[in-house]
Each structure stands twice: as C-alpha cells, then as structure tokens.
Amino acid sequence: MSESAAWRKLYPFSSHYLALPDARYHYVDEGSGQPILMVHGNPTWSFYWRNIVSQFRDQYRTIAVDHIGCGLSDKPQNYNYCLQQHIDNLVTLIDKLDLRDINLLVHDWGGAIGLGAALARPDRFARLVLFNTGAFPPPYCPLRIRACRIPGLGPWMVRTFNAFARPALTMATEKPEKFTPDVCAGYIAPYDNYHNRIATARFVQDIPLSTSHPTYGVLKQMEERLPTLSHLPIQLIWGAKDWCFRMECLERFQTIWPTARATVYEDCGHYVVEDASERIEPLLRNFLQDEPEVAAAEMPR
C-alpha cells in the first residue's frame, strides 16, 4: 500500500501493534477515557470505524482492531483463520491493554468475534452496540456468498480478482454517493494482491453451513450463552436493506435480549455505519452517556 495514498487522509490515525505468536495484530488507539472497542467483519477493516473514531476520540479511548489477515495486520499464509482464533486474539488484546468498562461496537463477523470476547471476559464490558451482525449458526447463506465458497473456484476468485471486497463497495451500501473514490480505495487498499486476500477468503470458508463444521459448535455455544449478557445496556442498529444480515437476524437478537433498544434505518444497507454515519453519531453518543432505560424498539424519524 502506498503511504501517500489519498485515502490515508480519511484515516489519519497512528498504528499500534500487538505481537502475537504468529503475527502482528494492528489496532488504532486514539483518545483517552472509557474505551470504545470496535470490531470489524469481512471484508472490511478498522477503516470502517474511522468516522466513529474521529467523532468520539475527544471523549473516549477509541480502539479499532484489524483481525489477523485484515487491514494493516500481518497476513500469514499458514494461519488458523477461524472464529475461535480471532476471539482469542481479541481477548489477548483486551488483557494486554487491561481494558475495563468496555463499550463494544461490532459489525458483521465482528459480532461473533466481539461477543465471543465479551463472553470470555464479561466483567470487563459495560455496553454492547451491534450493527448488522450475527452470533449464532447462520440461518441462511446468500447465493452470492455461496458462490465464493465453491471449492477451488470460490477462493481463487476472491483472491485473484478481489471478488468479495470489491463487489461489496456497491452491494453492501444503499448510499453509493458516500462511496467516493477515496473511500473505495481505503476499503480495498489492504487487499491489493493474491497474498493479501487470504483472510477475506478464509472468513467465507469459515461460515458453518453444517453441524460438522468446527465453527458451528463455537457459534451454537455462543448463542446459548448470549442471555448471560442481558444485564448490560444493549443497542441494536440495523440497515433494513441488508441482504446478508437481514432483519431476521435483528429479530433473533431481540428474542435473546428482549429489553435491548433497537433502531432500524429503512434506507440503509449492510454497511450501515457508512450509510447512516450522521444519524448514528448522536444516537450512539446518547446511548454511551446515559444509562438507557428498558425500552421497546425505536424507529428513527
């Protein structure tokens, strides 16, 4: 990646690294105060959280990680790219930084990873904010994602042609005007060659479509334990036009946590933090500052 690339103006943060046994784990660590820990999914990276980091670092310690193989983290070719390993890496970071009273923000695969960490260290978390995600065995797998799982062909397409991160720039948003050339360049910058797209392909392969898949059991156990987090203030924020983590995923979380707040943006897609950035900021700021009362689902005006 070129250090002079224009997209870096949108991501003006210092890089920090945690040395793990097999790779360096990159994260952003800006500001001070109560921590906001942001966990991305596939095929994004900490760039996805850049606006929240900029908006909240004056009042909070904003930390956004890059999973191994993603963003500015190392991209080893022989690595255990599975859900449990990503959870373990995040728990290691939490322990090393001694993070407490964590406000957790998660999106996409970041839901399972972040909530897995919260279940491993429940005494360290203060609030949960979920954006278009899941933390249970997938109830379905869209055809366009199944295509990327075709043995041999799928991973080859993802790694040779960037056939996951690049299409997401249009498929995952309902606000194409927000995806300027610099924004698009930022999203795909870390995934600029076959070698660097290893995790993008492995995340797709880690989706458990049968009970025999190793990650199925991890997600099933996680779903069973999610009610133990129900004492925390929880905010669910959803883009209703997401074709991947559809509204039924939101409804499933509402069944698990019936007192969670929910805000649905009817005009937004999977990349809801991009599509509704200006609306999310005040909602999130109020949620983090106040102890929210038990409320029914809320619909924005």
C-alpha positions in Angstrom: 0.0 0.0 0.0 1.3 3.4 -0.9 1.9 5.6 2.2 0.9 8.7 0.1 -2.4 7.3 -1.0 -5.2 9.8 -0.8 -7.4 7.5 1.3 -5.0 7.9 4.2 -6.3 11.4 4.8 -9.6 9.7 5.8 -7.7 7.5 8.2 -5.2 9.9 10.0 -4.5 7.5 12.9 -1.3 6.2 14.4 -0.7 2.5 14.1 -0.2 0.2 17.1 0.7 -3.4 17.1 0.4 -6.3 19.5 2.9 -9.1 18.9 1.0 -12.4 18.8 2.9 -15.8 18.5 2.4 -15.9 14.7 1.7 -12.4 13.5 1.4 -8.7 14.4 -2.1 -7.6 15.3 -2.7 -4.0 14.3 -5.1 -1.6 16.1 -6.0 2.1 16.3 -5.8 3.6 19.8 -6.9 7.2 19.9 -8.0 9.4 22.8 -8.5 8.6 26.4 -11.3 7.8 28.8 -13.7 4.9 28.9 -12.9 2.6 26.0 -14.9 2.1 22.9 -13.7 -1.2 21.3 -14.7 -1.6 17.6 -14.6 -4.9 15.9 -15.0 -5.2 12.1 -16.1 -8.0 9.9 -15.3 -9.3 6.4 -14.2 -7.8 4.0 -13.7 -4.6 5.9 -11.1 -3.5 8.5 -10.7 -0.7 11.0 -11.2 1.8 8.2 -14.9 1.0 8.6 -14.9 2.7 12.0 -12.9 5.8 11.0 -15.8 8.3 11.4 -16.7 6.9 14.9 -13.0 7.1 15.9 -12.8 10.8 14.8 -16.2 11.7 16.3 -15.6 10.1 19.8 -11.8 10.2 20.5 -12.2 13.6 22.2 -14.2 12.0 25.0 -13.4 8.3 24.8 -10.5 6.0 24.2 -11.3 4.6 20.8 -9.8 1.3 19.8 -10.4 -0.4 16.5 -8.7 -3.7 15.7 -7.7 -5.3 12.4 -8.1 -9.1 12.6 -5.0 -11.1 11.5 -5.1 -11.2 7.7 -7.1 -8.0 7.6 -6.3 -4.3 7.3 -2.8 -3.4 8.5 -2.3 -6.6 10.5 0.1 -9.2 9.2 -1.3 -11.7 6.6 0.4 -15.0 7.3 -0.4 -17.7 4.7 -0.3 -20.6 7.1 -2.5 -19.5 9.9 -5.6 -20.8 11.8 -8.1 -18.4 10.3 -11.1 -19.5 12.3 -13.6 -17.8 14.6 -12.2 -19.1 17.8 -8.7 -17.9 16.9 -10.0 -14.4 16.2 -11.8 -14.4 19.5 -8.7 -15.5 21.3 -6.7 -12.7 19.6 -9.2 -10.1 20.7 -9.2 -11.4 24.3 -5.4 -11.2 24.3 -5.5 -7.6 23.3 -8.1 -6.8 26.0 -6.0 -8.4 28.6 -2.7 -6.8 27.4 -4.3 -3.3 27.3 -6.1 -4.1 30.6 -9.3 -2.6 29.1 -12.2 -2.2 31.5 -15.8 -0.8 31.3 -15.6 -1.5 27.5 -18.3 -0.1 25.2 -18.3 -2.8 22.5 -19.2 -1.9 18.9 -19.4 -4.8 16.4 -20.4 -5.4 12.8 -20.7 -8.4 10.5 -18.2 -11.2 11.7 -17.2 -8.7 14.4 -20.4 -9.6 16.2 -19.3 -13.2 16.8 -15.7 -12.2 17.5 -16.6 -9.3 19.8 -19.4 -11.1 21.7 -17.1 -14.1 22.0 -14.6 -11.9 23.8 -17.4 -10.4 25.9 -18.5 -13.9 27.0 -14.9 -14.8 27.8 -14.3 -11.6 29.9 -17.8 -10.5 30.9 -16.6 -8.4 33.9 -14.8 -6.1 31.5 -17.7 -4.9 29.4 -20.1 -2.1 30.1 -22.3 -1.8 27.0 -22.9 -3.5 23.7 -23.8 -2.0 20.3 -24.5 -4.3 17.4 -24.6 -3.2 13.7 -26.0 -5.8 11.2 -24.3 -8.9 12.6 -24.9 -12.3 14.0 -23.6 -14.5 16.8 -25.3 -17.8 16.1 -25.2 -20.5 13.5 -26.3 -18.8 10.2 -30.0 -19.3 9.5 -29.2 -19.0 5.7 -26.3 -18.2 3.4 -27.0 -15.9 0.4 -26.2 -17.3 -3.0 -23.6 -14.6 -3.8 -21.6 -15.7 -0.8 -22.1 -19.4 -1.5 -20.5 -18.7 -4.9 -17.4 -17.6 -3.1 -17.3 -20.9 -1.3 -17.2 -23.2 -4.4 -14.3 -25.5 -3.7 -11.2 -24.3 -5.6 -13.1 -21.7 -7.8 -14.5 -19.6 -5.0 -11.3 -18.9 -3.1 -9.4 -18.4 -6.4 -11.9 -15.8 -7.5 -11.8 -14.0 -4.1 -8.0 -13.9 -4.0 -7.3 -13.4 -7.7 -10.0 -10.8 -8.6 -10.8 -9.4 -5.2 -14.3 -10.9 -5.8 -15.6 -10.2 -2.3 -14.2 -6.8 -1.1 -14.6 -5.0 -4.4 -18.2 -6.0 -5.1 -19.1 -5.1 -1.5 -18.4 -1.5 -2.3 -21.6 -1.4 -4.3 -23.6 -4.4 -2.9 -23.3 -3.5 0.8 -24.5 0.1 0.6 -27.7 1.9 -0.3 -25.8 5.2 -0.4 -23.4 5.0 -3.3 -22.8 8.7 -3.2 -20.9 8.2 0.1 -18.5 5.7 -1.6 -16.2 8.3 -3.2 -13.1 7.1 -5.0 -11.0 7.7 -1.8 -13.4 5.8 0.4 -13.5 2.9 -2.0 -9.7 3.0 -2.3 -9.4 2.9 1.5 -11.6 -0.2 1.8 -9.7 -2.3 -0.7 -6.2 -0.9 0.0 -5.1 -3.7 2.3 -6.4 -6.3 -0.1 -4.3 -5.4 -3.1 -2.9 -8.8 -4.2 -3.5 -12.5 -4.0 -1.3 -12.9 -0.9 -3.1 -10.1 1.0 -6.6 -11.5 0.4 -6.0 -14.7 2.4 -8.3 -13.7 5.3 -11.1 -12.5 3.0 -11.3 -15.9 1.5 -10.9 -17.8 4.8 -13.7 -15.8 6.5 -16.0 -17.0 3.8 -14.8 -20.6 4.2 -15.4 -20.3 8.0 -19.1 -19.8 7.6 -20.6 -23.1 9.0 -23.2 -24.5 6.7 -23.4 -27.8 8.5 -23.2 -29.0 12.1 -19.9 -30.8 11.3 -18.1 -27.5 10.6 -15.8 -26.7 13.5 -17.2 -23.1 13.8 -20.8 -24.4 14.1 -20.2 -25.6 17.6 -18.5 -22.3 18.6 -21.5 -20.3 17.4 -24.0 -22.6 18.9 -22.4 -22.4 22.3 -22.2 -18.7 21.9 -25.9 -18.4 21.2 -26.7 -20.4 24.2 -24.6 -18.1 26.4 -25.7 -14.7 25.0 -28.6 -14.4 27.6 -25.9 -14.0 30.3 -25.1 -10.6 28.8 -28.7 -9.4 29.0 -27.9 -7.3 32.2 -25.8 -4.9 30.0 -27.3 -1.9 28.2 -27.6 -3.1 24.6 -28.3 -1.1 21.4 -29.1 -2.8 18.1 -28.6 -0.7 15.0 -29.7 -2.1 11.7 -29.8 -1.3 8.0 -33.0 -2.8 6.8 -31.9 -3.3 3.2 -29.0 -5.6 4.2 -29.3 -8.8 2.0 -26.8 -10.6 4.2 -27.6 -10.0 7.9 -31.3 -9.5 7.2 -33.9 -8.3 9.6 -34.5 -11.8 10.9 -31.0 -11.6 12.4 -32.1 -8.4 14.3 -35.3 -10.2 15.4 -33.3 -13.1 16.7 -31.2 -10.8 18.9 -34.4 -9.2 20.1 -35.7 -12.7 21.1 -32.4 -13.3 23.0 -32.3 -9.8 24.6 -36.0 -8.6 24.8 -35.1 -5.4 26.6 -32.4 -4.3 24.1 -33.0 -1.0 22.3 -33.4 -1.3 18.5 -33.0 1.4 15.8 -33.7 0.5 12.2 -32.7 2.6 9.3 -35.1 1.6 6.5 -33.0 3.2 3.8 -29.6 1.7 4.7 -27.8 -1.5 3.7 -25.1 -3.8 5.3 -22.5 -1.0 5.6 -24.9 0.9 7.9 -22.1 2.8 9.7 -21.3 4.3 6.3 -24.9 4.8 5.1 -26.1 6.5 8.3 -23.0 7.9 9.8 -24.5 11.3 10.6 -27.6 9.8 12.2 -25.7 7.2 14.2 -23.3 9.7 15.9 -26.0 11.4 18.1 -27.8 8.1 18.8 -24.5 6.5 19.9 -23.4 9.5 21.9 -26.7 9.5 23.9 -26.5 5.7 24.5 -22.9 5.9 25.8 -23.6 8.8 28.1 -26.9 7.7 29.6 -27.9 4.5 31.4 -30.7 3.6 28.9 -34.0 2.6 30.4 -35.7 -0.6 29.2 -37.5 0.4 26.0 -39.3 -1.1 23.2 -37.8 -1.0 19.7 -37.3 2.6 18.5 -37.7 3.7 14.9 -35.9 6.9 13.8 -37.8 9.7 12.3 
